[in-house]
Amino acid sequence: MTGLYEIETERLVLRQWREGDWVGLHRTYGDPEVMSWIGAAPADLASTAAAVGRMSMHWLLLGYGMFAVEERTSGEIVGRVGLMHHPDWPLAGPKIEVGWTLQRSAWGRGYATEGARASLAFGFDVLDLPQIFSMTRLDNARSRAVMERCGLTQRGELDFHGWRQVHYAIDRQNWPPPDAQEPSINIREVER
């Protein structure tokens, strides 16, 4: 096993990062409104390239991470989605978060939900994780709605990385949620 994967959903390809992907991701990371929701200033090009390097290294070290999100029809990179390890997560249990950051042109199209569901399926079905959490600022109604559509339930609030966060989680035995449609996904291992 290589530990690297690609997932196809109905409208997206969640794939490994490639040379030059930072250019497409910069439409997301360079946008002040997008970055305000994750508590960061807009990135310059060098910072976006460094972020892609860190996400690639996360994959190589842990066998999971944030995928590049590519629209199947256009081939355009519209953001990132996937699983991230937070060694400093203060609560007991697994320290693996499902998260997403998409460029504004992709907002309101269901991509976050589609990508998050595929990432959850990967986490539970391939990695055999016992639980996955997600977090966001208290006022981020859109992300909270994505979490709920994916079957995560609110577990509480805490201060984390300088923000008051609400956190949600889903346990393996509750995946997939009984009232949610099973995501149409194809997970495959890819070469390094």
Secondary structure, DSSP 8 states (H G I E B T S, - for coil): --S-EEEE-SSEEEE---TTHHHHHHHHHT-HHHHHTTT-----HHHHHHHHHHHHHHHHHHS--EEEEEETTT--EEEEEEEEE-TT--SSS--EEEEEEE-GGGTTTTHHHHHHHHHHHIIIIIS--SEEEEEEETT-HHHHHHHHHTT-EEEEEEEETTEEEEEEEEEGGG-S-TTS-----EEEE---
